[in-house]
Amino acid sequence: MVLGNNQRKAHHVLIILIYVFRGWTLECHQTEYQLNQEQCCPKCPTGSHVRNECTKGGSTSCRLCMNRTYMNIPTGLKHCFPCTNCNAGSGLGIKRGCTTVSDAVCKPLDGFFCVDPVADGCLEARKHTECRAGQYISLKGTPFNDTVCSECVGETFSNGTFTVCQPHTKCEFKGLLIKPGTASTDAECEGKKIHACIVSVILCVLVAVYLLTRLGKTCYVNGRQPNPQI
Protein backbone atom coordinates (compact mmCIF):
# COMPACT_ATOMS: atom_id res chain seq x y z
CA MET A 1 0.00 0.00 0.00
CA VAL A 2 1.42 3.33 -1.09
CA LEU A 3 0.58 6.33 1.08
CA GLY A 4 -0.10 9.72 -0.44
CA ASN A 5 1.70 12.85 0.70
CA ASN A 6 -1.16 13.91 2.98
CA GLN A 7 -1.40 10.44 4.48
CA ARG A 8 2.37 10.37 5.09
CA LYS A 9 2.21 13.71 6.87
CA ALA A 10 -0.67 12.54 9.05
CA HIS A 11 1.20 9.34 9.83
CA HIS A 12 4.32 11.27 10.85
CA VAL A 13 2.29 13.59 13.08
CA LEU A 14 0.69 10.59 14.75
CA ILE A 15 4.07 9.01 15.45
CA ILE A 16 5.38 12.27 16.87
CA LEU A 17 2.32 12.61 19.13
CA ILE A 18 2.79 9.04 20.39
CA TYR A 19 6.39 9.76 21.37
CA VAL A 20 5.38 13.06 22.99
CA PHE A 21 2.67 11.43 25.14
CA ARG A 22 4.99 8.57 26.05
CA GLY A 23 7.48 11.09 27.43
CA TRP A 24 4.82 13.18 29.19
CA THR A 25 4.44 12.66 32.95
CA LEU A 26 1.95 14.12 35.36
CA GLU A 27 3.48 16.71 37.67
CA CYS A 28 1.66 17.47 40.91
CA HIS A 29 2.08 20.42 43.25
CA GLN A 30 4.18 19.81 46.39
CA THR A 31 0.96 19.86 48.46
CA GLU A 32 -0.47 17.04 46.27
CA TYR A 33 0.37 13.43 45.47
CA GLN A 34 -0.05 11.54 42.22
CA LEU A 35 -2.82 8.96 41.89
CA ASN A 36 -2.52 6.26 39.20
CA GLN A 37 -0.62 8.65 36.89
CA GLU A 38 -3.97 10.25 36.05
CA GLN A 39 -4.72 12.90 38.64
CA CYS A 40 -3.27 14.79 41.60
CA CYS A 41 -4.87 14.51 45.04
CA PRO A 42 -4.39 16.83 48.04
CA LYS A 43 -2.02 15.39 50.66
CA CYS A 44 -3.20 14.72 54.20
CA PRO A 45 -1.67 16.97 56.91
CA THR A 46 0.96 15.86 59.42
CA GLY A 47 -0.43 13.58 62.10
CA SER A 48 -2.81 11.84 59.66
CA HIS A 49 -2.93 9.45 56.69
CA VAL A 50 -5.14 8.91 53.62
CA ARG A 51 -8.44 7.23 54.38
CA ASN A 52 -9.98 7.54 50.92
CA GLU A 53 -8.41 8.74 47.67
CA CYS A 54 -9.73 11.86 46.03
CA THR A 55 -12.15 11.64 43.11
CA LYS A 56 -13.08 14.02 40.31
CA GLY A 57 -15.92 15.20 42.46
CA GLY A 58 -14.33 15.13 45.94
CA SER A 59 -11.10 15.76 47.85
CA THR A 60 -8.90 13.32 49.78
CA SER A 61 -10.37 11.91 53.00
CA CYS A 62 -7.89 11.74 55.92
CA ARG A 63 -7.72 9.96 59.29
CA LEU A 64 -5.64 10.79 62.38
CA CYS A 65 -2.74 8.50 63.32
CA MET A 66 -3.60 6.12 66.17
CA ASN A 67 -2.17 3.19 68.20
CA ARG A 68 1.39 4.46 68.64
CA THR A 69 1.84 5.64 65.05
CA TYR A 70 2.87 9.03 63.66
CA MET A 71 3.23 11.02 60.45
CA ASN A 72 5.71 13.89 60.52
CA ILE A 73 5.08 15.26 56.99
CA PRO A 74 2.07 15.94 54.74
CA THR A 75 1.46 12.62 53.00
CA GLY A 76 -0.40 10.58 50.42
CA LEU A 77 0.29 7.33 52.30
CA LYS A 78 -2.54 5.16 53.60
CA HIS A 79 -0.74 4.22 56.83
CA CYS A 80 1.18 6.15 59.49
CA PHE A 81 4.67 5.13 60.61
CA PRO A 82 5.02 2.94 63.73
CA CYS A 83 6.60 4.66 66.73
CA THR A 84 10.10 3.62 67.75
CA ASN A 85 10.15 1.37 70.83
CA CYS A 86 12.66 2.48 73.47
CA ASN A 87 13.25 -1.05 74.73
CA ALA A 88 14.96 -1.41 78.10
CA GLY A 89 16.25 -4.78 76.88
CA SER A 90 18.33 -2.84 74.36
CA GLY A 91 19.61 -0.49 77.06
CA LEU A 92 17.27 2.33 76.02
CA GLY A 93 14.91 4.65 77.84
CA ILE A 94 12.51 7.35 76.62
CA LYS A 95 14.04 10.77 76.02
CA ARG A 96 10.97 12.17 74.25
CA GLY A 97 7.68 10.35 73.84
CA CYS A 98 5.99 9.58 70.52
CA THR A 99 3.15 11.84 69.30
CA THR A 100 0.93 11.78 66.22
CA VAL A 101 3.32 14.20 64.48
CA SER A 102 6.73 13.01 65.73
CA ASP A 103 8.51 9.77 66.51
CA ALA A 104 9.78 8.80 69.97
CA VAL A 105 13.40 9.67 70.78
CA CYS A 106 15.40 7.17 72.86
CA LYS A 107 18.42 7.64 75.12
CA PRO A 108 20.86 5.20 76.77
CA LEU A 109 19.95 4.07 80.29
CA ASP A 110 22.35 4.70 83.17
CA GLY A 111 25.34 2.41 82.80
CA PHE A 112 24.91 2.12 79.01
CA PHE A 113 26.34 3.97 75.99
CA CYS A 114 24.91 4.47 72.50
CA VAL A 115 26.31 2.37 69.63
CA ASP A 116 23.74 3.44 67.01
CA PRO A 117 23.13 7.21 67.31
CA VAL A 118 20.54 8.95 65.15
CA ALA A 119 19.67 12.67 65.11
CA ASP A 120 19.38 13.63 68.79
CA GLY A 121 18.58 10.10 69.97
CA CYS A 122 19.79 6.51 69.95
CA LEU A 123 18.58 3.24 68.38
CA GLU A 124 20.77 0.78 70.33
CA ALA A 125 22.93 0.90 73.45
CA ARG A 126 25.39 -1.40 75.22
CA LYS A 127 26.43 -1.73 78.83
CA HIS A 128 29.60 0.06 79.91
CA THR A 129 32.68 -2.13 80.14
CA GLU A 130 33.50 -3.21 83.71
CA CYS A 131 37.20 -2.95 84.50
CA ARG A 132 38.64 -6.16 85.89
CA ALA A 133 40.79 -6.51 89.03
CA GLY A 134 44.23 -5.09 88.34
CA GLN A 135 42.77 -2.27 86.25
CA TYR A 136 41.48 1.18 87.15
CA ILE A 137 38.88 3.41 85.44
CA SER A 138 40.99 5.88 83.49
CA LEU A 139 37.98 7.35 81.67
CA LYS A 140 34.47 7.00 83.06
CA GLY A 141 31.76 5.93 80.62
CA THR A 142 29.21 8.43 79.29
CA PRO A 143 25.91 8.00 77.39
CA PHE A 144 27.88 8.09 74.12
CA ASN A 145 31.29 6.67 75.13
CA ASP A 146 32.37 3.39 76.73
CA THR A 147 34.43 3.14 79.92
CA VAL A 148 38.21 3.08 79.37
CA CYS A 149 40.28 0.79 81.61
CA SER A 150 44.04 0.96 82.23
CA GLU A 151 46.45 -1.44 83.95
CA CYS A 152 47.96 -0.78 87.40
CA VAL A 153 51.76 -0.68 87.37
CA GLY A 154 54.47 -0.68 90.03
CA GLU A 155 53.55 -1.22 93.67
CA THR A 156 49.89 -0.29 93.18
CA PHE A 157 46.60 -2.18 93.01
CA SER A 158 42.91 -1.81 92.09
CA ASN A 159 39.87 -4.06 92.38
CA GLY A 160 38.47 -2.67 89.12
CA THR A 161 36.26 0.04 90.64
CA PHE A 162 38.95 2.58 91.56
CA THR A 163 39.54 5.67 89.42
CA VAL A 164 43.23 5.55 90.36
CA CYS A 165 45.46 2.68 91.49
CA GLN A 166 46.18 2.62 95.24
CA PRO A 167 49.71 2.14 96.66
CA HIS A 168 50.43 -1.13 98.49
CA THR A 169 50.40 -0.94 102.28
CA LYS A 170 53.95 -0.78 103.67
CA CYS A 171 54.47 -3.17 106.59
CA GLU A 172 56.14 -1.21 109.39
CA PHE A 173 58.17 -4.06 110.95
CA LYS A 174 60.59 -6.25 109.06
CA GLY A 175 59.56 -9.87 108.74
CA LEU A 176 55.85 -9.16 109.41
CA LEU A 177 54.74 -9.32 105.76
CA ILE A 178 52.18 -12.13 105.33
CA LYS A 179 51.37 -11.73 101.64
CA PRO A 180 52.91 -9.31 99.15
CA GLY A 181 50.63 -7.00 97.17
CA THR A 182 49.65 -7.63 93.55
CA ALA A 183 48.08 -5.49 90.83
CA SER A 184 44.64 -6.55 92.12
CA THR A 185 45.18 -6.91 95.90
CA ASP A 186 46.85 -4.98 98.71
CA ALA A 187 49.73 -6.34 100.78
CA GLU A 188 48.80 -8.20 104.00
CA CYS A 189 50.80 -7.42 107.15
CA GLU A 190 50.93 -9.28 110.49
CA GLY A 191 51.78 -6.03 112.19
CA LYS A 192 48.15 -4.93 112.16
CA LYS A 193 47.20 -7.83 114.44
CA ILE A 194 50.23 -7.32 116.74
CA HIS A 195 49.39 -3.64 117.14
CA ALA A 196 45.87 -4.56 118.21
CA CYS A 197 47.18 -6.99 120.84
CA ILE A 198 49.65 -4.43 122.18
CA VAL A 199 46.90 -1.85 122.51
CA SER A 200 44.72 -4.37 124.37
CA VAL A 201 47.53 -5.21 126.84
CA ILE A 202 48.24 -1.54 127.49
CA LEU A 203 44.57 -0.89 128.19
CA CYS A 204 44.42 -3.81 130.61
CA VAL A 205 47.49 -2.53 132.49
CA LEU A 206 46.07 0.98 132.74
CA VAL A 207 42.78 -0.35 134.08
CA ALA A 208 44.62 -2.47 136.69
CA VAL A 209 46.75 0.49 137.83
CA TYR A 210 43.65 2.66 138.11
CA LEU A 211 41.84 0.07 140.23
CA LEU A 212 44.82 -0.41 142.52
CA THR A 213 45.16 3.36 142.99
CA ARG A 214 41.48 3.68 143.87
CA LEU A 215 41.74 0.81 146.33
CA GLY A 216 44.73 2.42 148.09
CA LYS A 217 42.92 5.72 148.50
CA THR A 218 39.87 3.96 149.91
CA CYS A 219 41.97 2.21 152.60
CA TYR A 220 43.61 5.49 153.78
CA VAL A 221 40.22 7.16 154.04
CA ASN A 222 38.96 4.37 156.32
CA GLY A 223 41.97 4.78 158.64
CA ARG A 224 43.76 1.69 157.50
CA GLN A 225 46.98 1.33 155.68
CA PRO A 226 46.90 -0.75 152.56
CA ASN A 227 48.28 -4.22 152.81
CA PRO A 228 51.80 -4.06 151.33
CA GLN A 229 51.26 -7.47 149.79
CA ILE A 230 48.53 -6.15 147.55
The 8 nearest C-alpha neighbors of each residue, nearest first, counted from 0:
[[1, 2, 3, 6, 7, 4, 10, 5],
 [0, 2, 3, 7, 6, 4, 5, 10],
 [3, 1, 6, 7, 0, 4, 5, 10],
 [2, 4, 6, 5, 7, 1, 8, 0],
 [3, 5, 7, 6, 8, 2, 9, 1],
 [6, 4, 8, 7, 3, 9, 2, 10],
 [5, 7, 9, 3, 8, 4, 2, 10],
 [8, 6, 10, 4, 5, 9, 2, 3],
 [7, 9, 11, 5, 10, 6, 12, 4],
 [8, 10, 6, 12, 7, 11, 13, 5],
 [9, 11, 7, 13, 8, 12, 6, 14],
 [12, 10, 8, 14, 13, 9, 7, 15],
 [13, 11, 15, 9, 14, 10, 16, 8],
 [12, 14, 16, 10, 11, 15, 9, 17],
 [15, 13, 17, 11, 16, 12, 10, 18],
 [14, 16, 12, 18, 13, 17, 19, 11],
 [15, 17, 19, 13, 14, 18, 12, 20],
 [18, 16, 14, 20, 15, 19, 21, 13],
 [17, 19, 21, 15, 16, 20, 22, 14],
 [18, 20, 16, 22, 17, 21, 15, 23],
 [21, 19, 23, 17, 22, 18, 16, 24],
 [20, 22, 18, 19, 23, 17, 24, 16],
 [21, 23, 19, 20, 18, 24, 17, 16],
 [22, 24, 20, 21, 19, 25, 18, 26],
 [25, 23, 26, 22, 36, 21, 20, 37],
 [24, 26, 36, 27, 23, 37, 38, 33],
 [25, 27, 24, 28, 33, 39, 32, 36],
 [28, 26, 39, 31, 32, 33, 29, 25],
 [27, 29, 31, 30, 26, 32, 39, 41],
 [30, 28, 31, 27, 32, 42, 41, 26],
 [29, 31, 28, 42, 41, 32, 73, 27],
 [32, 30, 41, 42, 28, 40, 29, 27],
 [33, 31, 40, 39, 75, 42, 27, 41],
 [32, 34, 39, 38, 36, 27, 40, 35],
 [33, 35, 38, 36, 39, 37, 32, 40],
 [36, 34, 37, 33, 38, 39, 25, 32],
 [37, 35, 34, 33, 38, 25, 24, 39],
 [38, 36, 35, 34, 25, 39, 33, 24],
 [37, 39, 34, 33, 36, 40, 35, 25],
 [40, 38, 33, 32, 27, 34, 31, 41],
 [39, 41, 31, 32, 53, 33, 59, 42],
 [42, 40, 31, 59, 30, 32, 43, 58],
 [43, 41, 31, 74, 75, 73, 30, 32],
 [42, 44, 74, 73, 61, 48, 49, 47],
 [45, 43, 73, 47, 46, 42, 74, 72],
 [46, 44, 73, 72, 71, 70, 47, 100],
 [45, 47, 100, 99, 70, 64, 69, 63],
 [48, 46, 63, 64, 62, 45, 44, 70],
 [47, 49, 77, 62, 61, 78, 43, 76],
 [50, 48, 77, 61, 51, 76, 75, 60],
 [49, 51, 61, 60, 62, 77, 48, 52],
 [50, 52, 60, 49, 59, 53, 61, 77],
 [53, 51, 59, 60, 54, 49, 50, 40],
 [52, 54, 59, 58, 40, 57, 51, 55],
 [55, 53, 57, 56, 58, 52, 59, 40],
 [56, 54, 57, 53, 58, 38, 40, 39],
 [55, 57, 54, 58, 53, 59, 52, 40],
 [58, 56, 54, 53, 55, 59, 60, 52],
 [57, 59, 53, 54, 60, 41, 40, 56],
 [58, 60, 53, 52, 41, 51, 40, 61],
 [59, 61, 51, 50, 49, 58, 52, 53],
 [62, 60, 49, 50, 48, 43, 47, 59],
 [61, 63, 47, 48, 50, 49, 64, 60],
 [64, 62, 47, 46, 65, 48, 61, 99],
 [65, 63, 47, 69, 68, 99, 46, 79],
 [64, 66, 68, 67, 63, 99, 69, 79],
 [67, 65, 68, 64, 81, 69, 82, 99],
 [68, 66, 82, 65, 81, 69, 97, 98],
 [67, 69, 81, 82, 80, 65, 79, 66],
 [68, 70, 99, 100, 80, 79, 64, 46],
 [71, 69, 46, 100, 79, 45, 72, 80],
 [70, 72, 100, 45, 101, 46, 69, 73],
 [73, 71, 45, 70, 74, 44, 46, 100],
 [74, 72, 44, 45, 43, 42, 71, 75],
 [75, 73, 42, 43, 76, 72, 48, 44],
 [74, 76, 42, 32, 49, 43, 77, 48],
 [77, 75, 74, 78, 49, 48, 79, 43],
 [76, 78, 49, 48, 50, 75, 79, 51],
 [79, 77, 76, 48, 80, 49, 64, 47],
 [80, 78, 69, 70, 68, 64, 48, 81],
 [79, 81, 69, 68, 70, 82, 78, 102],
 [82, 80, 68, 67, 69, 83, 79, 102],
 [83, 81, 68, 102, 67, 103, 97, 84],
 [82, 84, 103, 85, 102, 81, 104, 97],
 [85, 83, 86, 82, 103, 105, 93, 91],
 [86, 84, 91, 92, 105, 93, 83, 87],
 [85, 87, 88, 89, 91, 84, 92, 90],
 [86, 88, 90, 91, 89, 92, 85, 108],
 [89, 87, 86, 90, 91, 85, 124, 92],
 [88, 90, 87, 86, 91, 123, 124, 125],
 [91, 89, 87, 124, 88, 108, 107, 125],
 [92, 90, 107, 87, 85, 108, 86, 106],
 [91, 93, 106, 85, 105, 108, 87, 107],
 [94, 92, 105, 95, 85, 106, 96, 104],
 [93, 95, 105, 104, 106, 92, 96, 120],
 [96, 94, 104, 103, 93, 97, 105, 102],
 [95, 97, 103, 93, 104, 98, 94, 102],
 [96, 98, 103, 102, 101, 82, 95, 99],
 [99, 97, 101, 100, 69, 102, 96, 103],
 [98, 100, 69, 46, 64, 101, 70, 68],
 [99, 101, 46, 71, 70, 69, 98, 45],
 [102, 100, 98, 71, 69, 97, 99, 70],
 [101, 103, 97, 82, 69, 98, 83, 104],
 [104, 102, 97, 96, 95, 83, 82, 105],
 [103, 105, 95, 120, 94, 93, 102, 96],
 [106, 104, 93, 94, 120, 121, 85, 92],
 [105, 107, 92, 94, 121, 91, 120, 93],
 [108, 106, 91, 111, 112, 124, 142, 90],
 [107, 109, 91, 111, 90, 92, 110, 106],
 [110, 108, 111, 107, 142, 112, 90, 141],
 [109, 111, 127, 126, 108, 112, 140, 142],
 [112, 110, 126, 125, 127, 108, 109, 107],
 [113, 111, 142, 143, 124, 125, 107, 144],
 [112, 114, 124, 143, 115, 107, 123, 121],
 [115, 113, 124, 123, 116, 112, 125, 143],
 [114, 116, 123, 122, 113, 121, 117, 124],
 [117, 115, 121, 120, 122, 113, 114, 118],
 [116, 118, 120, 121, 119, 115, 122, 104],
 [119, 117, 120, 116, 121, 104, 122, 115],
 [120, 118, 117, 121, 104, 116, 105, 106],
 [121, 119, 105, 104, 117, 118, 106, 116],
 [120, 122, 116, 105, 117, 106, 115, 123],
 [123, 121, 115, 116, 105, 117, 120, 124],
 [124, 122, 115, 114, 121, 89, 113, 91],
 [123, 125, 113, 90, 112, 114, 107, 89],
 [126, 124, 111, 112, 90, 127, 113, 114],
 [125, 127, 111, 110, 112, 128, 124, 90],
 [128, 126, 111, 145, 110, 146, 140, 129],
 [127, 129, 146, 130, 126, 145, 147, 140],
 [130, 128, 131, 127, 159, 146, 160, 148],
 [131, 129, 159, 148, 134, 128, 135, 136],
 [130, 132, 159, 134, 133, 129, 158, 135],
 [133, 131, 158, 159, 183, 134, 157, 130],
 [132, 134, 183, 182, 157, 151, 156, 158],
 [135, 133, 150, 159, 149, 132, 151, 131],
 [134, 136, 159, 161, 162, 149, 148, 163],
 [137, 135, 162, 148, 138, 147, 139, 161],
 [136, 138, 148, 147, 149, 135, 162, 139],
 [139, 137, 147, 136, 146, 140, 148, 162],
 [138, 140, 146, 136, 147, 141, 137, 145],
 [139, 141, 146, 145, 144, 127, 138, 142],
 [140, 142, 144, 143, 112, 145, 139, 146],
 [143, 141, 112, 107, 144, 113, 111, 140],
 [142, 144, 112, 113, 141, 145, 114, 140],
 [145, 143, 141, 140, 112, 142, 146, 113],
 [144, 146, 140, 127, 112, 147, 141, 128],
 [145, 147, 140, 139, 128, 127, 138, 148],
 [148, 146, 138, 137, 136, 145, 139, 149],
 [147, 149, 136, 137, 130, 135, 134, 146],
 [150, 148, 134, 135, 137, 136, 151, 147],
 [149, 151, 134, 133, 152, 135, 148, 182],
 [152, 150, 134, 133, 182, 164, 156, 155],
 [153, 151, 155, 150, 154, 182, 156, 164],
 [154, 152, 155, 151, 182, 156, 166, 181],
 [153, 155, 167, 166, 152, 156, 180, 182],
 [154, 156, 166, 165, 167, 153, 164, 182],
 [155, 157, 182, 183, 164, 165, 184, 151],
 [158, 156, 183, 133, 164, 159, 134, 161],
 [157, 159, 132, 183, 160, 133, 161, 131],
 [158, 160, 132, 131, 130, 134, 135, 157],
 [159, 161, 158, 135, 162, 136, 130, 157],
 [162, 160, 135, 163, 159, 157, 136, 164],
 [161, 163, 136, 135, 137, 160, 164, 138],
 [162, 164, 161, 135, 165, 136, 137, 157],
 [163, 165, 157, 156, 155, 151, 135, 161],
 [164, 166, 155, 156, 157, 163, 167, 161],
 [167, 165, 155, 154, 168, 156, 164, 185],
 [168, 166, 185, 155, 186, 154, 180, 169],
 [167, 169, 186, 170, 166, 185, 187, 180],
 [170, 168, 171, 167, 186, 188, 166, 176],
 [171, 169, 188, 172, 176, 168, 175, 190],
 [170, 172, 169, 173, 190, 175, 188, 176],
 [173, 171, 170, 175, 174, 190, 176, 189],
 [174, 172, 175, 171, 170, 176, 190, 188],
 [173, 175, 176, 172, 177, 170, 189, 188],
 [176, 174, 189, 173, 188, 172, 190, 177],
 [175, 177, 188, 174, 178, 189, 170, 187],
 [178, 176, 188, 187, 189, 175, 179, 186],
 [177, 179, 187, 186, 176, 180, 188, 185],
 [178, 180, 186, 187, 181, 177, 176, 185],
 [186, 181, 179, 185, 184, 167, 178, 182],
 [182, 180, 184, 183, 156, 185, 179, 186],
 [181, 183, 156, 133, 151, 155, 184, 157],
 [182, 184, 133, 156, 132, 157, 181, 158],
 [185, 183, 181, 180, 156, 182, 186, 157],
 [184, 186, 180, 167, 156, 181, 168, 187],
 [180, 185, 187, 179, 168, 178, 167, 188],
 [188, 186, 178, 177, 176, 179, 185, 189],
 [187, 189, 176, 177, 190, 170, 175, 191],
 [190, 188, 175, 191, 192, 177, 176, 193],
 [189, 191, 193, 188, 192, 175, 194, 172],
 [190, 192, 194, 189, 193, 188, 195, 170],
 [191, 193, 195, 190, 194, 189, 196, 188],
 [194, 192, 190, 196, 195, 191, 197, 189],
 [195, 193, 197, 191, 192, 196, 190, 198],
 [194, 196, 192, 198, 193, 197, 199, 191],
 [197, 195, 199, 193, 198, 194, 200, 192],
 [198, 196, 194, 200, 199, 195, 193, 201],
 [197, 199, 201, 195, 196, 200, 194, 202],
 [198, 200, 196, 202, 197, 201, 203, 195],
 [201, 199, 203, 197, 202, 198, 204, 196],
 [202, 200, 204, 198, 203, 199, 197, 205],
 [201, 203, 205, 199, 200, 204, 206, 198],
 [202, 204, 200, 206, 201, 205, 207, 199],
 [205, 203, 207, 201, 206, 202, 208, 200],
 [204, 206, 202, 208, 207, 203, 209, 201],
 [205, 207, 209, 203, 204, 208, 202, 210],
 [208, 206, 204, 210, 209, 205, 211, 203],
 [209, 207, 211, 205, 210, 206, 212, 204],
 [208, 210, 206, 212, 207, 211, 205, 213],
 [211, 209, 213, 207, 212, 208, 214, 206],
 [210, 212, 214, 208, 213, 209, 207, 215],
 [213, 211, 209, 215, 214, 210, 208, 216],
 [214, 212, 210, 216, 211, 215, 209, 217],
 [213, 215, 211, 217, 212, 216, 210, 218],
 [216, 214, 212, 218, 217, 213, 225, 211],
 [217, 215, 213, 219, 218, 214, 220, 212],
 [216, 218, 214, 220, 215, 219, 213, 221],
 [217, 219, 223, 221, 215, 220, 216, 225],
 [220, 218, 222, 223, 216, 221, 217, 224],
 [219, 221, 217, 218, 222, 216, 223, 215],
 [222, 220, 218, 219, 223, 217, 224, 216],
 [223, 221, 219, 220, 218, 224, 217, 225],
 [224, 222, 218, 219, 221, 225, 220, 226],
 [223, 225, 219, 218, 226, 222, 215, 227],
 [224, 226, 218, 215, 227, 223, 219, 229],
 [225, 227, 228, 229, 224, 223, 215, 218],
 [228, 226, 229, 225, 224, 215, 223, 218],
 [229, 227, 226, 225, 224, 215, 211, 214],
 [228, 227, 226, 225, 211, 215, 214, 212]]
